[in-house]
Amino acid sequence: VEGGLVYQVFGGSNTNGIVKGVASVNLDPQDDCELVNHSIFGGGNEAPGGSTVVTIPCVTTGINDVYGGANEALITGDVILNILGGSMNRVFGGSRNAEIDGNVTVNITGGSIDTVFGGNNVDGNITGQIDVNIDWGNNTCTDPLYIGTVFGGGNEARYQPSSAALVSLSVNIVQATVSEDIFGGGNGTTRTATS
């Protein structure tokens, strides 16, 4: 996606059709065409899929929410979300409202982000490990790294891996400016993080 006014981008299918391989979403905004986007999903809207990789490059602006996972679709595989730079409101390693049967890895090396969540937004469980890695020292851009709040878990979604004895939820911050708080768990008052 190189530019334009786009409401949502999905790496997977809408309501039917399974992406069995790895769905990859790459933004590449061009100087002469601004990219304005409400939501980016590595997976599909309502159709299930396999692994996903989402990469947000340097100097990307005009993005509201970024999801490594899907909207309301099952993901059977690992999710990788790479934020190299840019400015956005919220970043979710997981999905908006769906299960992920695999691991979730969030790598942030630059950008201005209000809130980072390792897990899901509304609902849906993640059965594997969640890793949130933030390190401006590995930045390949000129973008600084400013984050408001970091949650290892989800927003309102629970986190209950398939084996709490073997699976962990981790937040690894090496070099960054976090203006507010860092939480190992999630945000919701009625959801739990078991790990």
Secondary structure, DSSP 8 states (H G I E B T S, - for coil): --SEEEEEEESS-SSS--B-S-EEEE---BTTB-EEEEEEESS-SSS-BS-EEEEE-TT--SEEEEESS-SSS-B-S-EEEEE-S-EEEEEESS-SBS-B-S-EEEEE-SEEEEEEESS-SSB--B-S-EEEEEEGGG--SS--EEEEEEESS-SS--B--S-TTT--EEEEEEE-EESS-EESS-S-SS--B--
